[in-house]
Amino acid sequence: MICDGLQIFATFDFVLHYALPVAVFAYCYSRILHIIRHQRKIFTVPDVTMSVPSRDGRTGQQVQQQGGVGKLSRTQLNVVQTMIFVIVCFVVCWTPSSLASIIQSIEVRSLLPICYR
């Protein structure tokens, strides 16, 4: 029937244009992060922590920072921030449209009781 077709189309549209891209984003970005972390472990010696000189932003004095294996590097932090930014932007931009489509298909089905015969 027409109502079932509308609901199937809305569900297919939601999955194809919203849920699938979010899942692909999450998978791809998690793989990128995994590879970056794996390469960092290859190029660093786990038992030795490196001392990196830098300047304190408030006082301007030189301080020593310990580069441990458990901490995120600047590159990893940038990747994580970019991942979060892209996913949040996609979700914020496409959630209203996707929800409106789903709600519209549900309301059409509830407004047309002839579809249940």
C-alpha positions, 0 to 999 in steps of 0.5 A: 500500500501507499502508506507502507511504501512511504514508511519504507522509503523514509526508513531507507532514506534515513539509513542511506543518508544518515545512519550509514554515513555516521557509521562510515565516519566513525569507522574510518576515523577510528581506523585513522586514530588506531594507525596514528597510535600504532605508528607512534608506538613503533617510533618511540621506545616504551621504557624511555620518556623523552624530555621536550623543552618548551616555553611556558605561555604565561611566564615565558620560562623554559620548562621540560615536558615529559613525552609519555606513551599514554599521552596524546601527541599534538597530531593525535589531538588534532585528528581527534578534534577534527573527527569530533568536529566533522561528526558533530557538524554532520549530525547537527546539520542532518538530524533535523531533516532525517527526524522530520522525514521519519516523523512525517512518515509516522504521522502519515501512517497514523493519519490514514487509518485505511492503510491498516486494513 
